[in-house]
Amino acid sequence: MDASLEKIADPTLAEMGKNLKEAMKMLEDNHRITEEENGKKLLSGDIPGPLQDSGQDMVSILQLVQNLMHGDEDEEPQDARIQSIGEQGHIALLGHSLGAYISTLDKEKLRKLTTRILSDTTLWLCRIFRYENGCAYFHEEEREGLAKICRLAIHSHYEDFVVDGFNVLYNKKPVIYLSAAARPGLGQYLCNQLGLPFPCLSRVPCNTMFGSQHQMDVALLEKLIKDDIERGKLPLLLVANAGTAAVGHTDKIGRLKELCEQYGIWLHVEGVNLATLALGYVSSSVLAATKCDSMTLTPGPWLGLPAVPAVTLYKHDDPALTLVAGLTSNKPADKLRALPLWLSLQYLGLDGTVDRIKHACQLSQRLQESLKKVDHIKILVEDELSSPVVVFRFLQELPGSDPVLNAVPAPNMAPSTVSRERHSCDALNRWLGEQLKQLVPASGLTIMDLEVEGVCLRFSPLMTAAVLGTRGEDMDQLVACIQSQLPVLTCTLQLREEFKKAVAGIAGLLYVDDPNWPGIGVVRYEHANDDKNSLKLDPEGEKIHAGLLKKLNELESDLTFKIGPEYKSMKSCIYIGMASDDTDVSELVETIAVTAREIEENSRLLENMTEVVRKGIQEAQVQLQKANEERLLEEGVLRQIPVVGSVLNWFSPVQPLQKGRTFNLTAGSLESTEHTYVSKVQGTGVTPPQTPSGTRTKQRLPGQKPFKRSLRGSDALSETSSVSHTEDLEKMEHLSSGPEQQALEANSPEQHPGAPTPQEAKQTGAFQNIAQGPEDDRPQVEEPESLR
C-alpha cells in the first residue's frame, strides 16, 4: 500500500492515506504504552481535564484516544464483540477524512465532484438492489429517511401545506399505518419528527389464524383504511417489513402494493431481507419490494463497513417537493455523505458486494438445516425458507405428559401455571443464550423476548457476519455447543421436582419458587429467630446464608451457588445452578441443611460468648476477693504488718495454698485450679459437643467431586476393599503381638467378664495393665510412671 501511495500525484492525499494507516495501526494495537515509556502523564478516565498550554504531538493524542476507547485494564469489557476493521473498513474511514479535504476545494470543482459521487452511488445501489429509476437519500440515522418520506407524502397529498401549515391537517387528519411487528419506537419517532399527535398512528395487528404471526393482517388493514376514510381521515403512508426486526418475517408486499394503489397510499418497505435483492434468486415476497414507492437500506452492517450511512431509495417526479421535504439538498456537505459508501463499493466491486450477502444467507441456511436435526430445539421460521434470520428456542417435553414450557399455553391450564412455565422456559433459554454467546462469540447471537413465544435466540448473519467474520465452521461449533448444553437443560428440568421434595422433607429448609432462575432451585434456611411472615431484610439470615455460600463454594463441586434476595421479598436465599444427570440431590440438600445449622450454632455461640465471659469474670473476681478475705482470717492481722509479719513468718512459716479460677469456654462455667496445681496437669474439663453431621456419611472415590452419584459397581468394590483391608490389619496386629499377650487375650474374657480386651484398651490409648486383684474382680488401671 505504501508503494501505491507513492504513485498519487497529490501529496496531501498521499499523506492523508499514510497518516490514516498509521493511526489505525496504533488504535488497533492492544498493547498500550505505559506512563514511564511516554514520559508524560496521560489523561484517562471520564474526568475532564484542563487544556494544556503547550500542544501535544499526534502520538500522544492517539494514545489518549486509545486509552479512552479501551478503558481501564482492570475493568471487564461490557461486550466481547470487537469489530474487525479490515482494509475495506479503512477505505470507508478514509472517506470521512477525504470529505473534509474535498470541502476545501473551490465551489465549481466541489459541485462537480459531489454531483459525480452522488450520481455514481445512486446508480450503483439502484442496479444492485433492482430499484430502477430511483433517487437516493443518504442519512446517518436509519429512521431519518422514513421521516423525510413522510414529509414528502404530506406535501404530495396536501397542496396547501407549504402555505397554511398544520391548519390543512386539522380538517383531514393524516394516518400512518405501522405493523404490530415494527421495530419499537418507530411510531413515536415519526410523530416527534413530524409534529403529529399519536392518534395519527394506526397499529395494524398481525395474523392470528392463518399465516405467520409476525406478518401484517392484510384483511384487517383494509378494514382499518375503510373506517378511517369514513371518519374523514386521509390514509397517508404504510410501512411494510421485508424482514421484521424480531424474527425476519416478510409481509405480503405484493398484496399490500395493490391495496396502496387502490387507496392512494404511499408504500415504504424496510428490513434486513432487502439485502437478498442483490442475489440471483430472490423470493417473490421480497422481489415485490422493488415496486414500492420507497425503501431503506443499511449497507454498512450488511457489508461490514464502519461509519457508512444508510440509504433511502425513492421514486418521485417533482424535484421541488423533494427539495422541500429535505430529500435533496444543494449543499455540498450533504452530498458528501455518500463518499464513504462510494469508496467502499468501488473497493469491493459488484462481485465482492454480492458475495458478502450470499455468504451471510448461506450461514443462516446451514444453521437452520443443522438445527432441524437437534432434539428439543424449535425453529420459529421454518416457513420462511428465504429468510436470512434464524430464530430458535429450547423446548422440552417430559415423557408421559403434555409438553411443558410450551410457548402457546393450553386453554384449560390455570393462568398461574402458564405464567410459571413460561417464565421457567424463558430462564432456561436466556441461560442457553448466554452460554452460547460466550462459547461462540463469532456467531453474533442475540437474546430477545417475543410477546407470544417468549425468550428466543436470534441469528442474523446479515447484521453481524461481515462485522465479526463469521465462518461456516462457527456454525458447526455453535450446533455442537447446543448439543452439549441440552443434557444439562433436560437434567436440570427433571431434577427440579426431586429437589423440591428433598427440601420439603428436611426441617429448617424452605423451598423458594422462583421461575426466573434457570437452575435446579432456590432454597432458604429458616433460623430460630426467623419471622416467616415478614418480607423485610433479615440481617441474621443474610449472615448465615453468606457463610453457607462460602462453605458450599469451598467444596469445589460442579454446581454453581449464588446468594440473592428471595423472589417477591428481601430475604436472602441460596440459588443453585444447572445440574447434570449424576447429581445427588439428597446429598446436596442434606449438606445445605447441616452446614447452615452448624453456622447458626457457631454464630449463636459467638454472640453469647461476650455475655458469658463477662459474667464469668465478675464471678471470678467475687470468689477471689472472698478467698483473700478467708486467707486474712487464717493468717491473722499481725502477719499483714510489714516488719512484724516477716519475723513471724520466719519463726512460724505458713504453708501457702495456691488457689485460682479457670473459665471453661466450652461448658461456660468457672472451675478451681487446685486440681491443676496438685496433679501438675491441665484439666480437660467437659468434653465439647460433637459437630453436627448429616444423617448419612458418604465415602467418595478418589477424584470424585461432591454431590455426585457413584456407580453401583464402584460402591460395591469400594466396600469389599474396605472390609478386606480391615481384616488384613487385624491379622497382622494379632501376629505381631507376643506369646504372653496372646495368652492374656485368650484368658481375659473368661476371667473378667465384661472387661475390655487388651486390643480395645490399646485402641483407647490408655496405659493399662490388666490383672486380677485379691478383693475385686474388676480390672485395675495402674497409674503411669510419668505421673507418679
C-alpha positions in Angstrom: 0.0 0.0 0.0 2.9 2.3 0.6 4.1 1.9 -3.0 0.6 2.7 -4.2 0.5 5.9 -2.1 3.8 7.0 -3.8 2.0 7.0 -7.2 -0.5 9.6 -6.1 0.3 12.9 -7.5 -1.5 15.0 -4.9 0.9 14.9 -1.9 -2.0 15.8 0.5 -3.9 12.7 -0.5 -0.8 10.5 -0.1 -0.1 12.0 3.3 -3.7 11.5 4.4 -3.7 7.8 3.4 -0.4 7.3 5.2 -1.5 9.1 8.4 -4.7 7.1 8.4 -2.9 3.8 8.1 -0.5 4.7 11.0 -3.3 6.0 13.2 -5.5 2.9 12.7 -2.5 0.6 13.4 -1.9 2.4 16.6 -5.5 2.3 17.7 -6.0 -1.3 16.8 -2.8 -2.3 18.8 -3.9 -3.9 22.1 -0.6 -3.0 23.8 -0.6 0.4 25.5 2.4 2.4 26.3 2.9 3.0 30.0 3.3 6.4 31.6 7.1 5.8 32.1 7.6 5.0 28.5 5.7 8.0 27.4 7.4 10.4 29.9 4.1 12.2 30.2 1.0 11.8 32.3 -1.9 10.9 30.0 -5.4 11.9 30.9 -7.6 8.9 31.4 -11.0 8.0 32.7 -14.1 10.1 32.5 -12.8 13.1 34.4 -12.3 16.0 32.1 -9.0 18.0 32.5 -7.8 21.4 31.5 -6.4 22.2 28.1 -2.7 22.1 28.3 -0.7 25.2 27.5 1.6 23.5 25.0 0.3 21.4 22.2 0.8 17.7 22.1 2.1 15.5 19.2 -0.1 13.2 17.2 1.2 10.0 19.0 0.2 11.4 22.4 -3.3 12.4 21.2 -3.9 9.0 19.6 -2.6 7.3 22.8 -5.2 9.2 24.8 -7.9 8.2 22.3 -6.9 4.6 22.7 -7.0 4.7 26.5 -10.5 6.2 26.3 -11.6 3.6 23.9 -10.3 0.5 25.7 -10.8 1.9 29.3 -9.1 0.6 32.3 -7.4 -2.8 32.1 -8.9 -3.9 35.4 -12.4 -3.3 34.1 -14.3 -6.2 32.5 -15.3 -5.5 28.9 -19.1 -4.9 28.5 -19.3 -6.7 25.2 -16.9 -9.3 23.9 -17.6 -8.4 20.3 -14.9 -6.2 18.7 -15.5 -5.2 15.1 -12.6 -6.4 12.9 -11.8 -3.5 10.6 -10.1 -4.7 7.5 -8.7 -2.8 4.6 -12.3 -2.2 3.3 -13.1 -0.6 6.6 -10.1 1.7 6.3 -11.4 2.8 2.9 -14.7 3.7 4.5 -13.0 5.6 7.3 -10.8 7.4 4.7 -14.0 8.7 3.1 -14.7 10.9 6.2 -11.2 12.3 6.2 -11.3 12.8 2.4 -14.7 14.6 2.7 -13.1 17.2 4.9 -10.3 17.7 2.4 -12.6 17.9 -0.6 -14.7 20.6 1.1 -11.8 23.0 0.9 -11.9 23.0 -3.0 -13.3 25.9 -4.9 -17.1 25.9 -5.4 -17.1 24.8 -9.1 -14.8 21.8 -8.5 -16.6 20.9 -5.4 -20.0 21.0 -7.1 -18.8 18.7 -10.0 -17.1 16.3 -7.7 -20.0 15.9 -5.2 -22.5 15.6 -8.1 -20.5 12.8 -9.6 -20.1 11.0 -6.3 -23.9 11.2 -5.6 -24.8 10.1 -9.1 -22.5 7.2 -9.2 -23.5 5.8 -5.7 -27.2 6.2 -6.5 -26.9 4.4 -9.8 -24.8 1.6 -8.3 -27.3 1.0 -5.5 -30.3 1.1 -7.7 -28.8 -1.5 -10.0 -27.5 -3.8 -7.2 -30.9 -3.9 -5.4 -33.1 -3.8 -8.6 -34.7 -0.5 -7.9 -35.0 1.1 -11.4 -35.1 4.9 -11.9 -34.8 5.7 -8.2 -33.3 8.5 -6.3 -31.2 8.2 -3.1 -31.1 10.0 0.2 -28.1 9.3 2.5 -28.6 9.7 6.2 -26.8 8.7 9.4 -29.9 7.8 11.4 -31.7 4.8 10.0 -35.2 6.2 10.7 -34.4 9.7 9.3 -35.1 8.6 5.7 -38.6 7.4 6.6 -39.3 10.7 8.3 -38.3 12.6 5.2 -40.5 10.3 3.1 -43.4 11.1 5.4 -42.8 14.8 4.8 -42.8 14.1 1.1 -46.1 12.2 1.3 -47.7 15.1 3.3 -46.6 17.7 0.7 -47.9 15.4 -2.1 -51.3 14.9 -0.5 -51.8 18.4 1.0 -51.0 21.0 -1.7 -51.6 24.0 0.6 -49.4 22.6 3.4 -46.5 24.9 2.5 -48.8 28.0 2.8 -51.3 27.0 5.6 -49.1 24.6 7.5 -50.9 22.3 10.0 -54.2 24.0 9.6 -54.8 21.9 6.5 -54.2 18.8 8.6 -56.9 19.7 11.1 -59.9 19.1 8.8 -58.5 15.9 7.3 -56.0 14.2 9.7 -53.3 12.0 8.1 -53.0 8.4 9.1 -49.7 6.4 9.1 -50.1 2.6 9.3 -47.5 0.6 11.1 -47.3 -3.2 11.6 -47.5 -4.5 15.1 -44.2 -6.3 14.4 -42.4 -3.0 13.5 -39.3 -2.1 15.4 -40.0 -0.5 18.8 -40.2 3.3 19.0 -40.7 3.9 15.3 -44.1 5.4 15.5 -43.1 7.7 18.4 -40.1 8.9 16.4 -42.2 9.7 13.4 -44.7 11.7 15.4 -41.9 13.6 17.1 -40.1 14.4 13.8 -43.3 15.4 12.0 -45.1 17.2 14.9 -48.1 14.9 14.6 -50.2 13.6 17.5 -50.2 10.0 18.4 -53.7 9.4 17.1 -52.3 9.8 13.6 -50.7 6.4 14.0 -52.6 3.2 13.3 -51.2 -0.1 14.6 -52.1 -2.9 12.2 -52.3 -6.3 14.0 -50.6 -9.4 12.7 -52.2 -12.6 11.6 -53.8 -14.7 14.3 -55.5 -17.5 12.4 -53.7 -18.1 9.1 -50.1 -17.3 8.0 -47.2 -16.1 10.1 -48.0 -14.5 13.4 -45.4 -11.8 12.6 -46.9 -10.8 9.2 -49.4 -7.9 8.8 -53.0 -8.9 8.5 -54.0 -7.6 5.1 -57.7 -8.0 5.5 -57.7 -6.2 8.8 -55.6 -3.4 7.3 -58.2 -2.9 4.5 -60.9 -2.7 7.2 -58.9 0.0 9.1 -58.4 2.0 5.9 -62.1 2.0 5.1 -63.0 3.0 8.7 -60.6 5.9 8.6 -61.9 7.1 5.3 -65.5 7.1 6.7 -64.3 9.2 9.6 -62.9 11.8 7.3 -59.3 10.9 7.7 -56.6 10.6 5.0 -54.7 7.3 4.8 -51.2 8.7 4.1 -48.4 6.1 4.3 -47.9 2.4 5.1 -44.7 0.9 6.4 -44.2 -2.7 5.5 -41.5 -5.1 6.6 -39.2 -7.2 4.4 -37.8 -8.9 7.4 -39.2 -7.9 10.7 -36.9 -6.6 13.4 -37.6 -9.6 15.6 -37.8 -12.8 13.6 -37.1 -11.6 10.0 -40.6 -12.4 8.5 -41.7 -10.6 5.3 -45.1 -9.1 4.8 -47.2 -9.8 1.7 -45.8 -6.8 -0.1 -47.4 -7.6 -3.4 -50.9 -7.6 -1.9 -50.1 -4.5 0.2 -48.9 -2.7 -3.0 -52.3 -3.4 -4.7 -54.1 -2.1 -1.6 -52.0 1.1 -1.5 -52.6 1.8 -5.2 -56.3 1.3 -4.7 -56.5 3.9 -1.9 -53.6 6.2 -3.0 -51.3 5.3 0.0 -47.5 5.7 -0.1 -45.8 2.3 0.5 -42.5 2.2 2.2 -40.6 -1.0 2.8 -37.7 -1.7 5.2 -36.0 -4.7 6.7 -32.9 -6.9 6.5 -34.3 -9.2 3.8 -34.0 -6.4 1.3 -30.3 -7.3 1.1 -31.3 -10.5 -0.8 -32.4 -8.4 -3.8 -28.7 -8.4 -4.8 -28.7 -12.2 -5.2 -29.5 -14.1 -8.3 -32.5 -15.9 -6.7 -35.0 -13.8 -4.7 -38.2 -14.9 -3.2 -41.4 -13.4 -4.7 -42.4 -11.7 -1.5 -39.1 -9.8 -1.3 -39.0 -9.2 -5.0 -42.3 -7.3 -4.8 -40.5 -4.6 -2.8 -38.9 -3.3 -6.0 -42.3 -1.9 -7.0 -42.8 0.1 -3.7 -42.6 3.9 -3.5 -39.5 3.9 -1.2 -37.2 1.5 0.7 -34.5 1.9 3.3 -31.2 0.0 3.0 -28.5 -0.4 5.6 -25.4 -1.5 3.6 -23.0 -0.8 6.5 -23.7 -3.9 8.6 -24.5 -6.0 5.5 -21.1 -5.4 4.1 -19.1 -4.9 7.3 -18.4 -1.3 6.6 -18.0 1.1 9.6 -19.3 4.6 9.6 -21.3 4.1 6.3 -24.6 5.9 6.1 -28.0 4.3 5.5 -29.7 4.9 2.2 -33.4 5.5 1.3 -34.3 4.9 -2.3 -37.5 6.5 -3.6 -39.3 7.4 -6.7 -40.8 10.9 -7.3 -41.2 13.2 -10.3 -41.4 16.6 -8.6 -37.9 17.8 -7.6 -39.4 20.8 -5.9 -41.3 18.7 -3.4 -38.3 16.5 -2.7 -36.3 19.7 -2.0 -39.0 21.0 0.4 -39.2 17.6 2.1 -35.4 17.6 2.6 -34.6 14.5 0.5 -32.4 16.6 -1.9 -30.1 19.4 -1.0 -27.9 21.9 -2.8 -25.3 21.8 0.0 -22.1 20.0 -1.0 -21.6 18.7 2.6 -24.9 16.8 2.3 -23.9 15.2 -0.9 -20.5 14.2 0.6 -22.3 11.8 2.9 -22.2 9.3 0.1 -18.4 9.5 -0.2 -17.5 6.6 2.3 -20.0 4.3 0.5 -18.8 5.5 -2.9 -15.2 4.5 -2.0 -16.2 1.2 -0.3 -18.4 0.0 -3.3 -15.5 0.6 -5.7 -13.1 -1.3 -3.4 -15.5 -4.3 -3.1 -16.8 -4.3 -6.6 -20.1 -5.9 -7.7 -18.8 -9.4 -7.1 -17.5 -8.6 -3.6 -20.7 -7.0 -2.6 -22.9 -9.9 -3.8 -20.5 -12.5 -2.2 -20.8 -11.0 1.2 -24.6 -11.0 1.2 -24.6 -14.5 -0.3 -22.2 -15.8 2.4 -24.5 -14.5 5.1 -27.5 -16.2 3.6 -25.6 -19.5 3.3 -24.7 -19.3 7.0 -28.3 -19.0 8.0 -29.3 -21.9 5.8 -26.5 -24.0 7.2 -27.5 -23.3 10.8 -31.2 -23.9 10.0 -30.6 -27.3 8.4 -28.4 -28.4 11.3 -30.9 -27.3 14.0 -33.6 -29.3 12.4 -31.7 -32.4 13.4 -31.3 -31.4 17.0 -33.9 -32.6 19.5 -35.6 -30.2 21.9 -34.9 -27.2 19.6 -37.8 -25.4 17.9 -37.2 -23.2 14.9 -39.7 -20.4 14.6 -39.1 -19.5 10.9 -39.4 -22.9 9.2 -42.0 -21.4 6.7 -39.6 -18.6 5.8 -37.1 -20.6 3.7 -35.7 -17.4 2.1 -35.3 -15.5 5.3 -31.6 -15.0 6.3 -32.7 -14.8 10.0 -32.9 -17.9 12.2 -34.8 -17.8 15.4 -34.9 -20.8 17.7 -35.5 -21.8 21.3 -35.2 -24.7 23.7 -38.4 -26.7 24.2 -38.6 -29.7 26.5 -41.3 -32.4 26.6 -41.4 -34.7 29.6 -42.3 -38.3 28.8 -45.9 -39.2 29.6 -47.1 -35.7 30.0 -48.2 -32.7 27.9 -45.4 -30.5 26.5 -44.1 -28.3 29.3 -42.7 -24.9 28.9 -44.7 -24.5 25.7 -44.9 -21.1 24.1 -48.6 -21.3 23.5 -50.4 -22.4 26.6 -53.3 -24.9 26.7 -56.7 -23.4 27.1 -57.5 -25.5 30.2 -54.3 -24.5 32.1 -54.5 -22.2 35.0 -53.0 -18.7 34.4 -50.6 -19.2 37.3 -49.3 -22.4 35.8 -49.0 -20.9 32.4 -47.1 -17.9 33.8 -44.8 -20.1 35.9 -43.9 -22.4 33.0 -43.5 -19.5 30.6 -41.0 -17.8 33.0 -39.2 -21.1 33.6 -38.8 -21.7 29.9 -37.6 -18.1 29.4 -35.0 -18.5 32.1 -33.6 -21.7 30.5 -33.4 -20.1 27.1 -31.8 -17.0 28.5 -29.2 -19.2 30.2 -28.6 -21.1 27.0 -28.1 -17.9 25.0 -25.6 -16.5 27.5 -23.6 -19.7 27.3 -23.6 -19.8 23.5 -22.5 -16.2 23.3 -19.5 -16.9 25.5 -18.6 -20.2 23.8 -19.1 -19.0 20.2 -18.7 -15.2 20.2 -18.3 -15.1 16.4 -21.9 -16.3 16.0 -23.3 -12.9 16.9 -26.3 -14.5 18.7 -28.8 -12.1 20.3 -31.4 -12.9 23.0 -34.8 -11.4 22.5 -38.2 -11.7 24.3 -41.1 -12.2 21.9 -44.6 -11.4 23.1 -46.1 -14.9 22.2 -43.1 -17.3 22.0 -41.2 -15.9 24.9 -37.4 -15.7 25.1 -35.7 -16.9 21.9 -32.3 -16.8 20.3 -31.8 -15.0 17.0 -29.0 -15.4 14.4 -29.0 -12.6 11.9 -25.8 -13.0 9.8 -26.6 -10.1 7.6 -26.2 -7.8 10.6 -23.2 -9.5 12.2 -21.3 -11.9 9.9 -19.4 -9.3 7.9 -18.5 -7.4 11.1 -17.5 -10.4 13.2 -16.0 -12.5 10.4 -18.4 -15.4 10.9 -17.5 -18.6 9.0 -19.2 -21.9 8.3 -17.0 -23.6 10.9 -18.6 -21.3 13.5 -22.0 -22.7 12.7 -20.8 -26.2 13.2 -19.3 -25.2 16.6 -22.5 -23.5 17.5 -24.6 -26.6 16.9 -22.1 -28.7 18.8 -22.3 -26.4 21.8 -26.1 -26.5 21.7 -26.0 -30.3 21.7 -23.5 -30.3 24.6 -25.8 -28.0 26.6 -29.0 -29.9 26.0 -28.3 -32.7 28.5 -27.7 -30.0 31.2 -31.0 -28.3 30.4 -33.0 -31.5 30.4 -31.4 -32.9 33.6 -31.9 -29.6 35.4 -35.6 -29.6 34.4 -36.1 -33.2 35.6 -34.2 -32.7 38.9 -36.3 -29.7 39.9 -39.2 -31.7 41.3 -36.8 -34.1 43.1 -35.0 -31.1 44.7 -38.3 -29.6 45.8 -39.4 -32.8 47.5 -36.0 -33.2 49.2 -36.1 -29.7 50.6 -39.7 -30.2 51.8 -38.5 -33.3 53.7 -35.9 -31.6 55.9 -36.9 -29.3 58.7 -35.4 -25.8 58.6 -35.2 -25.5 54.8 -37.8 -23.7 52.7 -38.2 -24.2 49.0 -38.5 -20.8 47.2 -40.4 -21.0 43.9 -38.5 -18.6 41.6 -39.5 -19.2 37.9 -36.9 -16.7 36.7 -34.0 -18.8 38.0 -32.6 -21.3 35.4 -31.0 -23.7 38.0 -32.5 -26.7 39.8 -34.0 -24.5 42.5 -33.7 -21.9 45.3 -33.6 -22.7 49.0 -33.7 -20.6 52.1 -32.6 -21.7 55.6 -35.1 -20.7 58.4 -33.1 -19.9 61.5 -34.6 -19.9 65.1 -35.4 -16.1 65.1 -36.7 -16.0 61.5 -40.0 -14.2 61.1 -41.8 -16.2 58.5 -44.5 -13.6 57.9 -42.1 -10.7 57.3 -40.8 -9.8 53.9 -38.2 -7.3 55.1 -34.4 -7.8 55.1 -33.2 -10.3 57.7 -29.6 -9.4 58.8 -29.1 -12.7 60.8 -30.4 -14.8 57.9 -28.2 -12.9 55.5 -25.2 -13.6 57.6 -26.0 -17.3 57.8 -26.6 -17.6 54.0 -23.3 -15.7 53.3 -21.4 -18.2 55.4 -23.3 -21.0 53.8 -22.4 -19.8 50.3 -18.7 -19.6 51.3 -18.8 -23.2 52.7 -20.5 -24.5 49.6 -18.1 -22.9 47.2 -15.2 -24.3 49.2 -16.4 -27.8 48.4 -15.3 -27.3 44.7 -18.2 -29.1 43.2 -19.5 -28.8 39.7 -22.6 -26.9 40.8 -22.7 -23.1 41.0 -24.1 -21.3 44.0 -25.2 -17.7 44.3 -26.8 -15.6 47.0 -29.5 -13.2 46.4 -32.9 -11.9 47.7 -35.9 -14.1 47.6 -38.4 -13.9 44.8 -41.0 -11.3 45.9 -39.2 -10.5 49.2 -35.9 -9.2 50.6 -34.8 -12.3 52.5 -31.5 -14.0 51.4 -31.6 -17.3 49.6 -29.1 -19.7 48.0 -29.6 -20.1 44.3 -28.3 -23.5 42.9 -27.3 -23.5 39.2 -27.6 -26.1 36.4 -27.0 -29.8 37.2 -26.1 -32.9 35.4 -27.7 -36.4 35.5 -25.3 -37.7 38.1 -26.1 -35.0 40.7 -27.0 -36.4 44.1 -29.9 -34.1 45.1 -30.4 -35.7 48.5 -26.8 -35.3 49.5 -26.9 -31.7 48.3 -29.9 -30.8 50.4 -28.6 -32.6 53.5 -25.3 -30.8 53.1 -27.0 -27.4 52.9 -29.1 -28.2 56.0 -26.2 -29.4 58.1 -23.9 -26.6 57.1 -26.5 -23.9 57.7 -27.4 -25.4 61.1 -23.7 -25.5 62.1 -23.2 -21.9 61.0 -26.2 -20.9 63.0 -25.0 -22.7 66.2 -21.5 -21.2 65.9 -22.8 -17.7 65.3 -25.1 -18.1 68.3 -22.1 -19.3 70.4 -20.1 -16.3 69.4 -23.0 -14.0 70.1 -23.4 -15.4 73.6 -19.7 -15.6 74.3 -19.3 -11.9 75.3 -22.1 -12.2 77.9 -20.8 -15.5 79.3 -17.3 -14.3 79.6 -18.3 -11.1 81.3 -20.4 -12.9 83.9 -17.6 -15.4 84.4 -15.1 -12.6 85.1 -17.4 -11.0 87.6 -17.9 -14.3 89.4 -14.2 -15.0 89.4 -13.5 -11.6 90.9 -16.1 -12.2 93.7 -14.6 -15.6 94.5 -11.0 -14.4 94.5 -12.0 -11.5 96.8 -13.7 -13.9 99.1 -10.6 -16.2 99.1 -8.4 -13.3 100.0 -10.7 -12.4 103.0 -10.5 -16.1 104.2 -6.7 -16.0 103.9 -6.5 -12.9 106.1 -8.7 -14.5 108.7 -6.5 -17.6 108.7 -3.1 -15.8 108.9 -4.2 -13.2 111.3 -3.7 -9.4 111.3 -0.1 -9.5 112.7 1.2 -11.3 109.6 0.0 -8.4 107.4 2.2 -5.8 109.2 5.4 -5.5 107.0 8.2 -6.0 109.6 6.3 -7.9 112.2 4.8 -10.2 109.6 8.2 -11.1 108.2 9.6 -12.0 111.6 6.5 -14.0 112.5 6.6 -15.9 109.2 10.3 -16.7 109.9 9.6 -18.3 113.2 6.3 -19.9 112.1 6.1 -20.2 108.4 2.7 -20.7 106.7 2.2 -23.2 104.0 0.8 -21.2 101.1 -2.2 -22.7 99.3 -2.4 -21.6 95.7 -5.9 -21.2 94.6 -7.2 -19.8 91.4 -10.1 -20.0 88.9 -10.2 -21.2 85.3 -13.0 -20.4 82.9 -14.2 -23.3 80.8 -15.4 -21.7 77.5 -17.0 -25.0 76.3 -19.1 -25.5 79.4 -19.4 -21.8 80.3 -18.6 -22.5 83.9 -16.0 -21.3 86.5 -13.7 -24.0 87.9 -11.0 -24.2 90.6 -7.3 -24.5 89.6 -6.5 -26.6 92.8 -6.5 -29.8 90.8 -4.1 -28.3 88.3 -1.5 -27.4 91.0 -1.8 -30.8 92.6 -1.6 -33.0 89.5 0.7 -30.7 87.5 -1.6 -31.4 84.5 -4.1 -29.0 82.8 -7.6 -30.4 83.2 -9.6 -31.2 80.1 -12.9 -30.2 81.6 -16.1 -31.0 79.9 -15.9 -32.8 76.6 -17.0 -30.4 73.8 -20.1 -31.3 71.9 -19.6 -33.1 68.6 -20.0 -31.1 65.4 -23.4 -31.7 63.8 -23.3 -34.1 60.8 -25.7 -35.4 58.3 -27.9 -38.4 58.8 -25.7 -40.3 56.4 -22.0 -40.1 55.5 -20.9 -40.8 52.0 -17.5 -42.1 51.2 -16.3 -40.7 47.9 -13.9 -42.4 45.5 -10.6 -40.8 44.7 -11.2 -37.8 42.4 -15.0 -37.9 42.9 -16.4 -34.4 43.4 -19.2 -33.7 46.0 -22.8 -34.2 45.1 -22.1 -36.8 42.5 -23.7 -40.2 42.4 -21.2 -43.1 42.1 -21.9 -46.2 40.1 -23.1 -49.3 41.9 -20.2 -51.4 40.8 -17.8 -48.8 42.2 -19.6 -48.7 45.5 -19.5 -52.5 45.9 -15.9 -52.6 45.0 -15.1 -49.9 47.5 -17.0 -51.7 50.3 -15.3 -55.0 49.6 -11.9 -53.5 49.5 -12.6 -51.7 52.8 -13.7 -54.9 54.6 -10.7 -57.0 53.3 -8.3 -54.2 54.2 -9.6 -54.1 57.8 -9.3 -57.9 58.2 -5.7 -57.8 57.0 -4.8 -55.2 59.6 -6.3 -57.2 62.4 -4.4 -60.4 61.3 -1.1 -58.5 61.1 -1.7 -57.0 64.6 -2.5 -60.4 66.1 0.6 -62.0 64.7 2.9 -59.1 65.8 1.8 -59.4 69.4 3.9 -61.6 71.8 3.0 -65.0 73.2 2.2 -63.6 76.7 -0.1 -61.0 75.1 -1.8 -63.7 73.1 -2.3 -65.9 76.1 -3.7 -63.0 78.1 -6.1 -62.2 75.2 -7.2 -65.8 75.3 -7.9 -65.9 79.1 -9.1 -62.4 79.7 -12.7 -62.8 78.5 -13.3 -65.8 80.8 -11.6 -64.5 84.0 -13.0 -61.0 83.7 -16.4 -60.9 82.0 -17.4 -57.5 80.8 -13.9 -56.1 80.9 -12.4 -54.5 77.8 -10.0 -56.7 75.9 -6.3 -55.6 75.6 -6.9 -54.8 72.0 -9.7 -52.4 72.9 -7.6 -50.9 75.7 -4.8 -50.4 73.3 -7.1 -48.7 70.8 -8.3 -46.2 73.6 -4.7 -45.1 74.0 -4.7 -45.6 77.8 -1.8 -47.1 79.8 -3.5 -50.2 81.2 -2.1 -53.3 82.8 -5.0 -55.8 83.5 -4.5 -58.1 86.5 -6.9 -59.8 88.8 -7.0 -58.1 92.3 -7.3 -60.0 95.5 -10.5 -58.4 96.6 -12.1 -57.0 93.5 -12.6 -58.8 90.2 -12.7 -55.5 88.3 -9.6 -54.7 86.3 -7.3 -52.1 88.0 -5.7 -49.3 86.0 -2.2 -48.7 87.1 -1.1 -45.0 87.2 1.5 -44.3 84.5 5.1 -44.0 85.8 5.3 -40.4 84.4 2.6 -39.3 86.8 3.7 -41.0 90.0 
